[in-house]
Amino acid sequence: MQPQFVHAPACMPDALALPTGLQFHVLLVPKTVSYSMMKGFLQKAKAELKGFTQRDESSNSNFGGNSQAQHQQHFPPGHQQGGFGHGHGQQYGISDPTTLDILRYRYHHGTNLGSVYVIERWLQGSRFPDGAEGSSELAAVQAWVDRIGVAETKQKFEEHWANIVHDNAIGWLANVAKCTTVRLPIGYYDLPGAVFTQGTPFEPYAEIYTGAWNSIRTLIQRLRARSIGVLIDLHALPGGANAQEHSGTNSGRAELWTNPSNRALGVRCCQFIAEDTRAGAEIAGLQLVNEAEWESERMYEWYDECIAAVSNIDPGIPIIISDGWNLGKAVDWSLQKNSIYSHPQCPVVVDTHYYWAFTDEDKAKTPQQITEEAGNKLGQLDGKEGSVHDRGAVQVIVGEYSCVMTEDSWAKGGSVPKEELVQQFGQAQSRRYQQRAGGSFFWTWKMDWMPGGEWGFKAKTEDGSIVPPQYAKISADDRHGMIEKARHEKDGRMHEDVQQHVSYWSGVDPNGHYEHEKYEHGWQVGYQDALAFFEGRGTQGDKIGMFEMWILKRIRESGYRGGFTWLFEQGLRKGAHSCYSVVGI
């Protein structure tokens, strides 16, 4: 008979926050285990921890805050149980979340902008003159220049950019859709200066786009005024990251990856955006590429180049990479990039897209099967989160999704009305992405045929298929009361959580040395961070959605390395969750 296993008590730190090699010793314990057996497990774990610490300190001695004295350091002078309050632990490089922090690290409930700066004919046929061939941005601009010349084409494009998003539409995003972030697809040709189009198919039309970037900056600022962030998505790169029309041309080829000039120009595009958005048009993130083709040649090498270039300019910008339709591989790669030691370096987030409308396999499924499948996506994250201090951090956003299925699938829905099936499908996606992702962006918002049916963010928001997180709907008065409650209960919660933590380890290892002050430090930082996001800085109440990236940021700032850094991480997680428990989100 195999022994039955039980989970360790709730007061014990999450096993995932221990060094990876220690996890199984503390997570699963036979019900029939004796105390001496428990001590045996613990002694083995401690031996592995000692070896882990020694290896860690030896291999990372060049990083700041990594001396033995730093590992043994207690709370900063003047820090007492009961709180950092505001400005917690600045001696460690940790200060309260800023407005920009909240903009970047909250859960991103959003939409793609649509066919504005990267034209797709199926979304906006009105951007093409009658009888024009092709379906891409290049096809549109060529056709208009042939018909009306450069000057009038430039005026036509600039008028479209200026008028596509009215103030009342931004108000709808903020107040009705509860949108926090817009994913804004742009092309390399939208950047200012001849350097960005020279030697490309857009070179003859560079004059038309001289005002595009200023238009984009203006839109960023208008959205920011309503507390909506912008994720800049380099949707169309030189040569094309994929062979589709949304790479800017109808060439049918993906020549970014194999052409050194295209690759170099792509890096320069990223550098320019990082430099130009540092002041006055700060962005929620920069996506290097959209929908890279499967196993694109030297794709991860190019990612490395871009990340290094942007990090040299502004290491605070979250960098988003395409998973290249292989999420598992991208997750593993990002864990290596998001080490607590790779600092200063931009945090790296993985973008994946989910559609159920294009393959024969999906056509064969019923709506109910697809809805169930959607509710179980992002399984590639299983076992990869929760231990940033030793394994690295991973965060995924769903950069595109819709409520579209094929007619073949809808026909298999049985007696259930299509409207109900659509709503079930959309809500299942909203629920799942809010559980497992750092954000999700519906495809799409702006098109000729608003509100857009199952492709329309406006349509699916207004019929309840796509729903924001519940906390986004809390009234200002209710939120104020919840904030006051969280402040009032903070000290009691901290005392209870820290005492449970200390009591557990004192019970299983009375003679052990654990730097529990790191746990309390982390707890206070985590609680205050969660409260700051919920309270907002000129924003609506938010939750830390990019949680693994936030943990990475806080560990890097703390100065802790190796040894008992896992206690700080676990305290950070527990403090944030305790705050959310108090306010009920």
C-alpha positions as CSV (number, residue, x, y, z in Angstrom):
1,M,0.0,0.0,0.0
2,Q,1.4,3.4,-1.0
3,P,1.5,6.0,1.8
4,Q,-1.1,8.8,1.5
5,F,0.3,12.4,1.3
6,V,-1.0,15.6,2.8
7,H,-0.1,19.2,2.0
8,A,2.0,21.1,4.4
9,P,0.1,23.4,6.7
10,A,-1.0,26.8,5.5
11,C,1.4,28.6,7.8
12,M,4.3,27.1,5.9
13,P,5.9,29.1,3.1
14,D,4.9,28.0,-0.3
15,A,7.1,25.2,-1.5
16,L,7.5,26.9,-4.8
17,A,9.3,29.7,-3.1
18,L,12.1,27.4,-1.9
19,P,15.1,26.6,-4.1
20,T,13.8,24.2,-6.8
21,G,15.7,21.2,-5.5
22,L,14.0,21.5,-2.0
23,Q,10.4,21.5,-3.1
24,F,9.4,17.9,-2.8
25,H,10.9,17.6,0.7
26,V,8.4,20.1,2.2
27,L,5.3,19.9,-0.1
28,L,4.4,16.3,0.3
29,V,4.7,14.5,3.6
30,P,3.5,10.9,4.4
31,K,0.6,10.9,6.9
32,T,2.4,8.2,8.8
33,V,5.7,10.1,9.0
34,S,7.3,10.3,12.5
35,Y,8.8,13.4,13.9
36,S,12.3,11.9,13.5
37,M,11.5,11.2,9.8
38,M,10.5,14.8,9.4
39,K,13.8,15.9,10.9
40,G,15.6,13.7,8.5
41,F,13.8,15.3,5.6
42,L,14.6,18.7,7.0
43,Q,18.3,18.0,7.6
44,K,18.6,16.8,4.0
45,A,16.8,19.9,2.8
46,K,19.1,22.1,4.9
47,A,22.2,20.5,3.5
48,E,20.9,21.1,-0.1
49,L,20.1,24.7,0.9
50,K,23.6,25.3,2.2
51,G,25.1,24.0,-1.0
52,F,22.7,26.1,-3.0
53,T,23.6,29.2,-1.0
54,Q,27.3,28.6,-1.4
55,R,27.0,28.1,-5.1
56,D,24.8,31.1,-5.4
57,E,27.2,33.4,-3.5
58,S,30.2,32.2,-5.4
59,S,28.7,32.5,-8.8
60,N,27.1,35.9,-8.3
61,S,29.6,37.8,-6.1
62,N,29.8,40.7,-8.6
63,F,26.2,41.8,-8.0
64,G,25.3,44.5,-5.6
65,G,24.0,43.5,-2.2
66,N,25.3,40.0,-2.4
67,S,27.9,39.9,0.4
68,Q,27.5,37.6,3.4
69,A,26.8,40.7,5.5
70,Q,23.9,41.6,3.2
71,H,22.5,38.1,3.6
72,Q,22.6,38.4,7.4
73,Q,21.3,42.0,7.6
74,H,18.3,42.6,9.7
75,F,15.7,45.4,9.1
76,P,17.0,48.8,8.3
77,P,17.5,51.1,11.3
78,G,14.3,52.6,12.5
79,H,12.2,49.8,10.8
80,Q,9.8,48.3,13.4
81,Q,7.1,45.8,13.3
82,G,4.0,47.6,12.2
83,G,4.9,49.0,9.0
84,F,7.0,50.7,6.4
85,G,3.9,52.8,5.8
86,H,4.6,54.8,2.7
87,G,8.1,54.8,1.3
88,H,8.8,51.3,2.5
89,G,12.4,50.3,2.8
90,Q,14.1,52.9,0.6
91,Q,17.4,51.8,2.1
92,Y,17.0,48.7,0.0
93,G,16.0,50.6,-3.1
94,I,12.4,49.8,-2.6
95,S,10.0,52.7,-2.7
96,D,6.2,53.0,-3.2
97,P,4.8,52.0,-6.6
98,T,4.6,55.0,-8.9
99,T,1.8,55.8,-11.4
100,L,4.0,54.4,-14.1
101,D,4.6,51.2,-12.1
102,I,0.8,50.7,-11.8
103,L,0.3,51.5,-15.5
104,R,2.8,48.7,-16.4
105,Y,2.2,46.0,-13.8
106,R,-1.5,46.0,-13.2
107,Y,-3.7,43.5,-14.9
108,H,-4.1,44.6,-18.5
109,H,-7.7,44.4,-19.5
110,G,-7.6,45.8,-23.0
111,T,-8.1,45.7,-26.7
112,N,-6.1,46.1,-29.8
113,L,-6.5,49.5,-31.5
114,G,-7.5,48.1,-34.9
115,S,-6.6,49.0,-38.4
116,V,-5.2,52.5,-37.9
117,Y,-1.4,52.6,-38.2
118,V,-1.1,49.1,-39.9
119,I,-3.9,48.8,-42.5
120,E,-5.7,45.5,-43.0
121,R,-8.3,45.6,-45.8
122,W,-10.7,43.1,-44.2
123,L,-11.0,45.5,-41.3
124,Q,-11.0,48.8,-43.1
125,G,-11.7,48.5,-46.8
126,S,-12.4,52.3,-46.8
127,R,-8.7,52.9,-46.6
128,F,-8.3,51.7,-50.2
129,P,-9.5,53.5,-53.4
130,D,-12.0,51.6,-55.5
131,G,-10.5,48.9,-57.6
132,A,-7.2,48.9,-55.7
133,E,-5.3,45.6,-55.6
134,G,-3.7,44.1,-52.5
135,S,-4.8,44.2,-48.9
136,S,-1.8,45.6,-47.0
137,E,-0.6,49.1,-45.9
138,L,1.8,49.2,-48.8
139,A,-0.9,48.3,-51.3
140,A,-3.1,51.1,-49.9
141,V,-0.5,53.8,-49.9
142,Q,0.7,52.8,-53.4
143,A,-2.9,52.9,-54.8
144,W,-3.7,56.3,-53.3
145,V,-0.4,57.9,-54.5
146,D,-1.1,56.6,-58.0
147,R,-4.6,58.1,-57.9
148,I,-4.1,61.5,-56.1
149,G,-0.4,62.0,-55.6
150,V,1.8,62.2,-52.5
151,A,0.5,65.5,-51.0
152,E,-3.2,64.5,-51.0
153,T,-2.4,61.0,-49.8
154,K,-0.5,62.4,-46.9
155,Q,-3.4,64.7,-46.0
156,K,-5.8,61.8,-46.3
157,F,-3.8,59.5,-44.0
158,E,-3.2,62.3,-41.4
159,E,-6.9,63.1,-41.3
160,H,-7.7,59.5,-40.7
161,W,-5.1,59.2,-37.8
162,A,-6.4,62.4,-36.2
163,N,-10.1,61.5,-36.3
164,I,-10.3,57.7,-35.8
165,V,-10.4,57.9,-32.0
166,H,-12.7,60.6,-30.6
167,D,-12.7,61.7,-27.0
168,N,-16.1,60.1,-26.3
169,A,-14.6,56.8,-27.6
170,I,-11.8,57.0,-25.1
171,G,-14.4,57.8,-22.4
172,W,-16.2,54.6,-23.4
173,L,-13.0,52.6,-23.1
174,A,-12.4,54.0,-19.6
175,N,-15.9,54.1,-18.1
176,V,-17.8,51.3,-19.8
177,A,-15.3,48.8,-21.0
178,K,-13.0,49.4,-17.9
179,C,-10.1,49.1,-20.3
180,T,-6.7,49.7,-18.7
181,T,-4.4,49.3,-21.7
182,V,-4.6,49.5,-25.5
183,R,-2.3,47.3,-27.6
184,L,-1.3,49.7,-30.4
185,P,-0.1,48.0,-33.6
186,I,2.3,50.2,-35.6
187,G,4.7,49.7,-38.5
188,Y,8.4,50.6,-38.9
189,Y,7.3,53.1,-41.5
190,D,5.4,55.1,-38.9
191,L,8.6,56.1,-37.2
192,P,10.1,59.6,-38.1
193,G,13.1,60.1,-40.4
194,A,14.2,58.6,-43.6
195,V,16.5,56.1,-41.8
196,F,13.5,53.9,-41.0
197,T,12.3,53.5,-44.6
198,Q,15.5,53.8,-46.5
199,G,16.1,50.6,-48.6
200,T,12.6,49.3,-47.8
201,P,9.4,49.2,-50.0
202,F,8.1,52.2,-48.1
203,E,11.0,54.5,-49.1
204,P,9.1,56.1,-52.0
205,Y,6.3,57.0,-49.6
206,A,8.3,58.2,-46.6
207,E,6.9,61.7,-46.9
208,I,3.4,60.5,-46.2
209,Y,4.4,59.1,-42.8
210,T,6.3,62.1,-41.5
211,G,3.4,62.9,-39.1
212,A,2.6,59.4,-38.1
213,W,4.8,59.2,-35.0
214,N,3.5,62.5,-33.6
215,S,0.0,61.3,-34.1
216,I,0.9,58.1,-32.1
217,R,2.5,60.1,-29.3
218,T,-0.6,62.3,-29.2
219,L,-2.9,59.3,-28.9
220,I,-0.7,57.8,-26.1
221,Q,-1.0,61.1,-24.2
222,R,-4.8,61.3,-24.7
223,L,-5.3,57.7,-23.5
224,R,-2.9,58.3,-20.6
225,A,-5.1,61.3,-19.5
226,R,-7.9,58.8,-18.9
227,S,-5.5,56.4,-17.1
228,I,-5.3,54.0,-20.0
229,G,-1.8,52.8,-20.9
230,V,-0.5,51.9,-24.3
231,L,1.5,48.8,-25.3
232,I,3.4,49.7,-28.5
233,D,3.3,46.6,-30.8
234,L,5.8,46.6,-33.7
235,H,3.3,44.8,-35.8
236,A,5.0,45.4,-39.1
237,L,8.7,45.1,-39.2
238,P,11.1,45.5,-42.1
239,G,10.9,42.4,-44.3
240,G,8.1,41.0,-42.3
241,A,8.2,38.8,-39.2
242,N,5.6,36.7,-40.9
243,A,4.2,36.3,-44.4
244,Q,0.8,37.9,-43.7
245,E,-0.6,41.2,-44.9
246,H,-0.4,42.7,-41.4
247,S,3.4,42.7,-41.7
248,G,2.8,45.7,-44.0
249,T,3.1,44.2,-47.5
250,N,1.6,41.5,-49.6
251,S,5.0,40.0,-50.4
252,G,4.0,36.6,-48.9
253,R,7.5,36.3,-47.3
254,A,9.0,36.7,-43.8
255,E,12.3,38.3,-44.5
256,L,13.1,40.0,-41.2
257,W,14.9,36.9,-39.9
258,T,17.2,36.1,-42.9
259,N,18.2,39.6,-43.9
260,P,20.9,41.3,-41.7
261,S,19.8,44.8,-42.8
262,N,16.2,44.1,-41.8
263,R,17.3,42.7,-38.5
264,A,19.5,45.7,-37.8
265,L,16.7,48.2,-38.7
266,G,14.4,46.3,-36.4
267,V,16.7,46.9,-33.5
268,R,17.0,50.6,-34.4
269,C,13.2,50.8,-34.3
270,C,13.1,49.4,-30.8
271,Q,15.9,51.8,-29.7
272,F,14.1,54.8,-31.1
273,I,10.8,53.9,-29.4
274,A,12.5,53.4,-26.0
275,E,14.4,56.7,-26.3
276,D,11.4,58.7,-27.5
277,T,8.9,57.5,-24.9
278,R,11.1,58.0,-21.9
279,A,9.5,61.4,-21.1
280,G,6.0,62.6,-21.8
281,A,4.7,59.5,-23.6
282,E,5.7,56.7,-21.3
283,I,4.3,53.3,-22.4
284,A,3.1,50.2,-20.7
285,G,5.4,48.0,-22.7
286,L,7.1,47.5,-26.1
287,Q,6.4,44.5,-28.1
288,L,9.3,43.7,-30.4
289,V,7.4,41.7,-32.9
290,N,3.9,40.4,-33.7
291,E,3.3,36.7,-34.6
292,A,6.8,35.6,-35.5
293,E,6.6,32.5,-37.7
294,W,7.2,29.1,-36.1
295,E,10.9,28.4,-35.6
296,S,12.0,31.7,-37.2
297,E,15.7,31.7,-37.9
298,R,17.8,33.0,-35.1
299,M,14.7,34.6,-33.6
300,Y,16.0,34.4,-30.0
301,E,19.3,35.9,-31.0
302,W,17.5,38.9,-32.4
303,Y,15.4,39.2,-29.2
304,D,18.7,39.3,-27.2
305,E,20.0,42.1,-29.4
306,C,16.8,44.1,-29.0
307,I,16.5,43.6,-25.2
308,A,20.1,44.6,-24.7
309,A,19.7,47.7,-26.8
310,V,16.5,48.8,-25.0
311,S,17.9,48.0,-21.6
312,N,20.8,50.3,-22.2
313,I,18.3,53.1,-22.8
314,D,15.5,52.4,-20.3
315,P,15.7,49.1,-18.3
316,G,12.3,49.8,-16.8
317,I,10.2,49.2,-20.0
318,P,8.6,45.8,-20.1
319,I,9.6,44.0,-23.3
320,I,7.1,41.7,-24.9
321,I,8.2,39.0,-27.3
322,S,6.1,36.8,-29.6
323,D,6.1,33.1,-28.6
324,G,6.4,32.2,-32.3
325,W,3.4,29.8,-31.8
326,N,5.5,27.8,-29.4
327,L,4.5,29.0,-26.0
328,G,6.4,26.3,-24.0
329,K,9.7,27.2,-25.6
330,A,9.2,30.9,-25.1
331,V,8.3,30.4,-21.4
332,D,11.5,28.5,-20.8
333,W,13.6,31.1,-22.6
334,S,12.0,34.0,-20.7
335,L,12.7,32.3,-17.3
336,Q,16.4,32.5,-18.2
337,K,16.1,36.1,-19.1
338,N,14.2,37.1,-16.0
339,S,16.8,36.2,-13.5
340,I,17.2,38.3,-10.3
341,Y,20.8,38.7,-11.4
342,S,20.3,40.1,-14.9
343,H,19.9,43.7,-13.7
344,P,19.6,46.2,-15.1
345,Q,17.6,44.6,-17.8
346,C,14.1,45.1,-19.0
347,P,11.6,42.5,-17.8
348,V,10.6,40.1,-20.6
349,V,7.0,39.1,-21.1
350,V,5.7,36.5,-23.5
351,D,2.8,37.2,-25.9
352,T,0.7,34.4,-27.1
353,H,-2.5,34.5,-29.3
354,Y,-5.6,32.3,-29.2
355,Y,-8.0,31.8,-32.1
356,W,-10.3,28.9,-32.9
357,A,-11.4,30.0,-36.4
358,F,-8.7,28.9,-38.8
359,T,-8.0,25.2,-38.7
360,D,-9.8,22.1,-39.9
361,E,-9.2,20.7,-36.4
362,D,-11.2,23.6,-34.8
363,K,-13.9,23.4,-37.5
364,A,-14.6,19.8,-36.3
365,K,-15.2,21.0,-32.6
366,T,-18.5,22.0,-31.1
367,P,-18.8,25.4,-29.4
368,Q,-19.0,23.7,-26.1
369,Q,-15.7,21.8,-26.7
370,I,-13.9,25.0,-27.7
371,T,-15.3,26.9,-24.7
372,E,-14.0,24.2,-22.4
373,E,-10.6,24.2,-24.2
374,A,-10.4,28.0,-23.8
375,G,-11.0,27.6,-20.1
376,N,-7.9,25.5,-19.7
377,K,-5.4,27.4,-21.7
378,L,-1.9,28.6,-20.5
379,G,-1.1,25.2,-19.0
380,Q,2.5,25.8,-20.2
381,L,2.9,28.0,-17.0
382,D,2.1,25.1,-14.7
383,G,5.1,24.5,-12.4
384,K,7.0,27.5,-13.8
385,E,5.7,30.3,-11.5
386,G,6.2,31.0,-7.9
387,S,9.9,30.7,-7.4
388,V,11.5,33.8,-8.9
389,H,14.5,33.9,-6.6
390,D,16.1,30.7,-8.0
391,R,14.2,29.8,-11.2
392,G,13.5,33.2,-12.7
393,A,10.2,34.9,-13.5
394,V,7.7,34.2,-16.3
395,Q,4.7,36.2,-17.4
396,V,2.4,35.7,-20.3
397,I,-0.1,38.1,-21.9
398,V,-2.7,37.1,-24.5
399,G,-2.1,39.7,-27.1
400,E,-4.9,38.7,-29.4
401,Y,-8.1,36.7,-29.0
402,S,-11.7,37.0,-30.2
403,C,-15.2,35.4,-29.9
404,V,-15.1,34.0,-33.4
405,M,-15.6,30.4,-34.3
406,T,-16.3,28.9,-37.8
407,E,-19.8,28.4,-39.0
408,D,-19.0,24.7,-38.9
409,S,-18.6,24.9,-35.2
410,W,-21.6,27.1,-34.5
411,A,-23.7,24.6,-36.5
412,K,-22.7,22.0,-33.9
413,G,-24.1,24.0,-31.0
414,G,-27.3,22.0,-30.7
415,S,-30.4,23.8,-29.3
416,V,-28.4,26.5,-27.5
417,P,-28.9,29.9,-29.2
418,K,-25.7,31.3,-30.8
419,E,-25.8,34.5,-28.7
420,E,-25.6,32.4,-25.6
421,L,-22.8,30.3,-26.9
422,V,-20.8,33.4,-27.9
423,Q,-21.3,34.8,-24.4
424,Q,-20.2,31.6,-22.7
425,F,-17.1,31.5,-25.0
426,G,-16.1,35.0,-24.3
427,Q,-16.7,34.8,-20.6
428,A,-14.6,31.6,-20.3
429,Q,-11.7,33.4,-22.0
430,S,-12.0,36.5,-19.8
431,R,-12.1,34.3,-16.7
432,R,-9.1,32.1,-17.7
433,Y,-6.9,35.0,-18.8
434,Q,-7.6,36.9,-15.7
435,Q,-6.6,33.9,-13.7
436,R,-3.4,33.0,-15.4
437,A,-2.2,35.8,-17.6
438,G,-0.8,39.3,-16.9
439,G,-3.2,40.8,-19.4
440,S,-5.4,40.1,-22.4
441,F,-6.2,42.2,-25.5
442,F,-9.2,41.6,-27.7
443,W,-8.9,41.7,-31.4
444,T,-10.1,44.3,-32.2
445,W,-11.6,47.8,-31.7
446,K,-11.5,50.1,-34.7
447,M,-12.9,48.9,-38.0
448,D,-15.3,49.9,-40.8
449,W,-18.0,47.6,-39.6
450,M,-18.4,48.7,-36.0
451,P,-19.3,47.4,-33.5
452,G,-17.7,44.3,-35.1
453,G,-19.7,41.2,-34.2
454,E,-17.6,38.5,-32.7
455,W,-14.4,40.4,-33.9
456,G,-15.5,43.6,-32.1
457,F,-14.4,44.6,-28.6
458,K,-17.2,47.1,-28.5
459,A,-19.9,44.6,-29.5
460,K,-18.6,41.9,-27.1
461,T,-18.2,44.2,-24.2
462,E,-21.6,45.7,-24.5
463,D,-23.3,42.3,-24.8
464,G,-21.4,40.9,-21.7
465,S,-19.3,38.4,-23.6
466,I,-16.0,40.1,-22.6
467,V,-16.0,41.1,-18.9
468,P,-13.4,43.1,-17.0
469,P,-12.1,41.9,-13.6
470,Q,-14.8,42.3,-10.9
471,Y,-12.7,44.7,-8.9
472,A,-12.8,47.2,-11.8
473,K,-16.5,47.7,-11.2
474,I,-16.2,48.7,-7.5
475,S,-17.5,52.2,-6.9
476,A,-15.2,54.9,-5.6
477,D,-17.1,55.1,-2.3
478,D,-16.9,51.3,-1.8
479,R,-13.2,51.3,-2.7
480,H,-12.5,54.0,-0.2
481,G,-14.1,52.0,2.6
482,M,-12.1,48.9,1.6
483,I,-8.9,50.8,1.5
484,E,-9.5,52.1,5.0
485,K,-10.3,48.6,6.2
486,A,-7.0,47.3,4.7
487,R,-5.0,50.0,6.5
488,H,-6.8,49.3,9.8
489,E,-6.2,45.6,9.6
490,K,-2.6,45.6,8.3
491,D,-0.7,45.3,11.6
492,G,-3.0,42.5,12.9
493,R,-2.7,40.6,9.7
494,M,1.0,41.0,9.6
495,H,1.4,39.8,13.2
496,E,-0.8,36.7,12.5
497,D,1.0,35.8,9.3
498,V,4.5,36.3,10.6
499,Q,3.8,34.4,13.8
500,Q,2.4,31.5,11.9
501,H,5.4,31.5,9.7
502,V,7.9,31.6,12.6
503,S,6.0,29.1,14.6
504,Y,6.0,26.5,11.8
505,W,9.7,26.7,11.3
506,S,10.4,26.8,15.0
507,G,8.4,23.6,15.4
508,V,10.0,21.5,12.7
509,D,13.5,22.8,13.3
510,P,14.0,24.3,16.8
511,N,17.8,24.7,16.3
512,G,17.7,26.1,12.8
513,H,18.7,29.6,11.8
514,Y,16.2,31.3,9.5
515,E,16.3,35.0,8.7
516,H,12.6,35.5,9.4
517,E,13.1,39.3,9.2
518,K,13.3,38.9,5.5
519,Y,9.9,37.3,5.5
520,E,8.4,40.2,7.5
521,H,10.2,42.7,5.2
522,G,8.7,41.0,2.2
523,W,5.3,40.8,3.8
524,Q,5.2,44.6,4.5
525,V,6.3,45.4,1.0
526,G,3.8,43.1,-0.6
527,Y,0.9,44.3,1.5
528,Q,1.7,48.0,0.8
529,D,2.2,47.3,-2.9
530,A,-1.1,45.6,-3.3
531,L,-2.8,48.4,-1.4
532,A,-1.1,51.0,-3.5
533,F,-2.3,49.4,-6.8
534,F,-5.8,49.1,-5.4
535,E,-5.9,52.7,-4.2
536,G,-4.4,53.9,-7.5
537,R,-2.3,56.9,-8.5
538,G,-4.8,58.7,-10.6
539,T,-6.1,55.4,-11.8
540,Q,-9.1,53.2,-11.0
541,G,-8.6,50.5,-8.5
542,D,-6.2,47.9,-9.9
543,K,-4.7,44.6,-8.9
544,I,-1.1,43.6,-9.6
545,G,-1.7,41.5,-12.7
546,M,1.9,41.2,-13.8
547,F,2.6,39.6,-10.5
548,E,5.6,37.4,-11.3
549,M,7.3,40.4,-13.0
550,W,6.5,42.5,-10.0
551,I,8.1,39.9,-7.7
552,L,11.2,40.0,-9.9
553,K,11.3,43.8,-9.7
554,R,11.0,43.9,-5.9
555,I,13.7,41.2,-5.4
556,R,16.1,43.0,-7.7
557,E,15.4,46.2,-5.8
558,S,15.7,44.6,-2.3
559,G,19.4,43.7,-2.7
560,Y,18.8,40.2,-1.4
561,R,20.7,37.5,-3.2
562,G,21.0,33.7,-2.5
563,G,20.5,32.1,0.9
564,F,17.2,33.1,2.5
565,T,16.0,35.4,-0.4
566,W,13.2,32.9,-0.7
567,L,11.8,34.1,2.6
568,F,11.6,37.7,1.3
569,E,9.8,36.4,-1.8
570,Q,7.4,34.3,0.1
571,G,6.7,37.1,2.5
572,L,6.1,39.4,-0.5
573,R,3.5,37.0,-1.9
574,K,1.8,36.4,1.4
575,G,1.6,40.2,2.2
576,A,-0.1,40.9,-1.2
577,H,-2.5,38.1,-0.9
578,S,-3.4,39.1,2.7
579,C,-4.2,42.6,1.5
580,Y,-6.4,41.2,-1.3
581,S,-8.1,38.9,1.3
582,V,-9.0,42.0,3.4
583,V,-10.5,44.0,0.6
584,G,-12.1,40.9,-1.0
585,I,-10.7,40.8,-4.4
